[in-house]
């Protein structure tokens, strides 16, 4: 048998120092109330988001990398009923967009001519179209007022935690991203987020009304281009914030894909959108042609107005 190791007096003197150094190198685990003491917990959207992350971390003991992932998924799940309600409305709205646009054009003509009775008839016609299709425009208008505060709260809440920083975030518990308070030195997270955002737009386009509003497809293409340019901007963001953004984008894409499955739509009472009414993003070449045509039309309209003004003089 090998001889037992002998611990010398010198080693015994060094061990407490080593243990103390390791203990002081890693900060103490976050305790409930610490973020409030730092002024980070409040009743603002960002403060509530930070408070939720504190609860997740202190109750589960998860490393901060996974705490941010779990918190991002939690808030995505909290918005799920709102997303379903919005999708129910948009799915019912897509097939009737032609009727709605026709009635809106009638209202516009009546407004120009000053025919108040015709305006009232057109307004009642639009209201009846919505009612017959069981579309709630009030609920549709309410959705952004709920989603936007949560989205901004996640962004600014986690961004401030990383920038302060909350010292525990410098020890993420994930070897590939050991420090969540600094930017990703390899730019992997910005590139992954760019790919995720493009996939999110591609998948979500099926629920857009691109038939009566073709400009929306070109706007989406513009956002895709901006996401590529945004890689360099996002490369300066703290890794913790990028982990949250990437998690949210992937979860949103998966949710959009799942909610397009017929079985899930039937279970959640979401009408199936006819194939001919489903949106399809235009190609980049079509977007360039649209932009050129748009500006040419605007220039032609401006010249026509100038000629009319000269003729009146």
C-alpha positions in Angstrom: 0.0 0.0 0.0 1.3 3.5 -0.8 2.4 5.5 2.2 0.0 8.1 3.6 0.8 11.7 2.6 2.6 13.7 5.3 1.2 17.2 5.8 4.1 19.4 7.0 3.7 22.3 9.3 4.4 24.7 6.3 1.5 23.2 4.3 -0.8 23.5 7.3 0.1 27.2 7.5 -0.6 27.7 3.8 -3.9 25.8 3.6 -6.0 28.4 5.5 -4.6 31.2 3.4 -5.5 29.3 0.2 -9.0 28.5 1.5 -9.5 32.2 2.5 -8.3 33.4 -1.0 -10.7 31.1 -2.8 -13.6 32.2 -0.5 -12.9 35.8 -1.1 -12.4 35.4 -4.8 -16.0 34.4 -5.3 -18.7 36.8 -3.9 -21.3 35.5 -1.5 -24.5 34.2 -3.1 -27.2 36.9 -3.7 -29.7 37.1 -0.9 -33.3 38.2 -1.2 -33.5 41.9 -0.7 -29.9 42.6 -2.0 -31.2 44.1 -5.3 -33.5 46.4 -3.3 -30.5 47.5 -1.2 -28.7 48.3 -4.5 -31.7 50.4 -5.7 -32.4 47.8 -8.5 -35.8 46.6 -7.3 -38.8 48.9 -7.8 -42.3 49.0 -9.3 -41.0 50.0 -12.7 -41.0 47.4 -15.5 -37.2 47.1 -15.2 -37.4 46.9 -11.4 -40.0 44.2 -11.5 -38.0 42.1 -14.0 -34.9 42.4 -11.8 -37.0 41.4 -8.7 -38.2 38.3 -10.6 -34.7 37.3 -11.4 -33.7 37.7 -7.8 -36.5 35.4 -6.7 -35.6 32.8 -9.3 -31.9 32.9 -8.2 -32.4 32.9 -4.5 -35.1 30.2 -4.4 -33.5 27.8 -6.9 -29.8 28.4 -6.4 -29.3 28.3 -10.2 -26.1 29.9 -11.6 -26.8 33.4 -13.1 -26.5 32.2 -16.7 -29.4 29.8 -16.2 -31.2 32.3 -14.0 -31.3 34.8 -16.9 -32.4 32.0 -19.3 -35.2 31.0 -16.9 -36.3 34.6 -16.3 -36.5 35.3 -20.0 -38.6 32.2 -20.5 -40.8 33.1 -17.6 -41.7 36.5 -19.0 -42.2 35.0 -22.5 -44.6 32.5 -20.9 -46.4 35.3 -19.0 -47.1 37.0 -22.3 -48.3 33.8 -23.9 -52.1 34.4 -23.3 -51.8 37.9 -24.8 -50.0 36.4 -27.8 -52.8 33.8 -28.3 -55.5 36.5 -28.0 -53.7 38.7 -30.5 -53.2 35.7 -32.9 -56.9 34.8 -32.6 -57.8 38.3 -33.7 -55.2 38.6 -36.5 -56.2 35.1 -37.9 -59.9 36.2 -38.1 -58.9 39.6 -39.5 -56.7 38.3 -42.4 -59.5 36.8 -44.6 -61.7 40.0 -44.3 -59.0 42.5 -45.0 -60.3 43.1 -48.5 -63.8 44.0 -47.2 -62.3 46.2 -44.5 -60.1 48.1 -47.0 -63.0 48.6 -49.4 -65.1 50.1 -46.6 -62.2 52.3 -45.4 -61.8 53.6 -48.9 -65.5 54.4 -49.0 -65.1 56.3 -45.7 -62.1 58.2 -47.1 -64.1 59.3 -50.2 -67.0 60.4 -48.0 -64.7 62.4 -45.8 -63.2 64.2 -48.8 -66.6 65.0 -50.2 -67.9 66.0 -46.8 -70.8 63.5 -46.9 -71.3 62.8 -43.1 -74.1 60.4 -43.7 -71.9 58.3 -46.0 -69.1 58.4 -43.5 -71.5 57.0 -40.8 -72.7 54.3 -43.1 -69.1 53.2 -43.9 -68.2 53.3 -40.2 -71.2 51.1 -39.3 -70.2 48.8 -42.2 -66.7 48.3 -40.8 -68.0 47.7 -37.4 -70.4 45.0 -38.7 -67.6 43.3 -40.6 -65.5 43.1 -37.4 -68.5 41.9 -35.4 -69.4 39.2 -37.9 -65.8 38.0 -37.9 -65.7 38.1 -34.1 -62.7 40.5 -34.2 -62.0 42.6 -31.1 -60.1 45.7 -32.2 -59.9 46.9 -28.6 -58.0 43.8 -27.6 -55.7 44.1 -30.6 -54.9 47.7 -29.6 -54.3 46.8 -26.0 -51.6 44.1 -26.8 -48.7 46.6 -27.5 -49.4 48.4 -24.2 -48.7 45.1 -22.4 -45.9 43.6 -24.5 -43.8 46.8 -24.8 -43.3 47.5 -21.1 -42.2 43.8 -20.5 -39.8 43.9 -23.5 -38.2 47.2 -22.4 -38.2 46.1 -18.8 -36.2 43.0 -19.7 -33.7 45.0 -21.8 -33.0 47.8 -19.4 -33.4 45.7 -16.3 -30.7 43.2 -17.2 -28.6 45.8 -18.9 -28.3 47.8 -15.7 -27.6 44.7 -13.6 -24.6 43.9 -15.9 -23.4 47.5 -16.0 -23.6 48.3 -12.3 -22.5 45.5 -12.0 -24.2 43.0 -9.7 -20.9 41.2 -8.7 -22.5 37.7 -8.8 -23.0 38.1 -12.6 -19.2 38.1 -13.0 -19.4 34.4 -12.1 -22.0 33.0 -14.5 -21.6 29.3 -13.7 -21.4 28.6 -17.5 -17.8 27.9 -18.7 -18.2 29.3 -22.2 -19.4 32.7 -20.8 -17.8 33.0 -17.4 -18.5 36.7 -17.0 -21.9 38.1 -17.9 -21.0 41.7 -17.2 -18.7 42.0 -20.2 -19.3 41.7 -23.9 -18.7 38.4 -25.8 -15.1 38.7 -27.0 -15.8 36.2 -29.9 -19.0 38.0 -31.1 -20.8 34.6 -31.1 -23.8 35.9 -29.3 -24.5 38.9 -31.6 -24.2 36.6 -34.7 -26.5 34.0 -33.1 -29.0 36.7 -32.2 -28.9 38.0 -35.8 -29.7 34.6 -37.1 -32.4 34.1 -34.6 -34.1 37.4 -35.4 -34.1 36.6 -39.1 -35.7 33.2 -38.4 -38.2 34.9 -36.1 -39.2 37.3 -38.9 -39.4 34.5 -41.5 -41.6 32.3 -39.3 -43.8 35.1 -38.1 -44.5 36.4 -41.7 -47.1 33.7 -42.2 -49.4 35.6 -39.8 -49.0 39.0 -41.4 -51.4 40.6 -43.8 -49.0 41.1 -46.7 -51.7 41.0 -49.4 -53.6 44.2 -48.6 -50.5 45.8 -47.0 -47.5 44.7 -49.1 -45.3 47.4 -47.7 -45.2 45.4 -44.4 -43.2 42.7 -46.2 -40.6 45.3 -47.4 -40.4 46.7 -43.9 -39.6 43.3 -42.5 -36.9 42.9 -45.1 -35.5 46.2 -43.9 -35.5 44.9 -40.3 -33.6 41.9 -41.5 -31.0 44.1 -43.0 -30.8 46.2 -39.8 -30.3 43.0 -37.8 -27.2 42.3 -39.8 -25.8 45.8 -39.3 -26.8 45.6 -35.7 -24.3 42.8 -35.0 -21.6 45.4 -34.5 -23.8 47.4 -32.1 -24.8 44.4 -30.2 -21.2 43.3 -29.9 -20.8 46.0 -27.2 -23.7 44.7 -25.1 -23.0 42.7 -21.9 -23.1 39.0 -22.3 -25.9 38.7 -19.8 -28.2 41.0 -21.8 -27.3 39.1 -25.0 -28.2 35.8 -23.4 -31.6 37.2 -22.5 -32.2 38.6 -26.0 -31.2 35.4 -27.6 -33.3 33.3 -25.3 -36.4 35.5 -25.9 -35.9 35.4 -29.7 -35.5 31.7 -29.9 -38.6 31.2 -27.6 -40.7 33.5 -29.7 -39.7 31.7 -32.9 -40.5 28.3 -31.4 -43.8 29.7 -30.2 -44.7 31.2 -33.6 -43.9 27.9 -35.3 -45.9 25.9 -32.7 -48.9 28.1 -33.0 -49.0 27.5 -36.8 -49.6 23.8 -36.2 -53.3 22.9 -37.0 -53.7 20.7 -33.9 -52.5 23.5 -31.5 -54.5 26.1 -33.3 -57.7 24.0 -33.0 -57.0 23.4 -29.3 -56.5 27.2 -28.6 -59.5 28.2 -30.8 -57.3 30.0 -33.3 -58.8 30.0 -36.8 -56.8 28.4 -39.6 -55.6 31.0 -42.1 -56.4 30.1 -45.7 -53.2 29.4 -47.7 -53.9 32.2 -50.1 -54.2 34.7 -47.2 -50.9 33.7 -45.6 -48.1 36.2 -45.8 -44.9 35.5 -47.7 -41.9 37.8 -47.5 -40.8 39.4 -50.8 -37.3 38.8 -52.0 -34.6 41.4 -51.5 -34.7 42.2 -55.2 -38.5 42.9 -55.0 -37.9 45.2 -52.0 -35.3 47.2 -53.9 -37.8 47.5 -56.8 -40.5 48.6 -54.4 -38.3 51.3 -52.9 -37.3 52.7 -56.3 -40.9 52.7 -57.5 -42.1 54.3 -54.3 -39.7 57.2 -54.6 -40.4 57.7 -58.3 -44.1 57.9 -57.5 -43.4 60.4 -54.8 -41.3 62.6 -57.1 -44.0 62.4 -59.8 -46.7 63.4 -57.2 -44.6 66.4 -56.1 -44.1 67.5 -59.7 -47.8 67.2 -60.4 -48.6 69.3 -57.3 -46.1 72.0 -58.4 -47.7 72.1 -61.8 -51.2 72.5 -60.3 -50.0 75.3 -58.1 -48.4 77.1 -61.1 -51.7 76.6 -63.1 -53.7 78.3 -60.3 -51.4 81.3 -60.4 
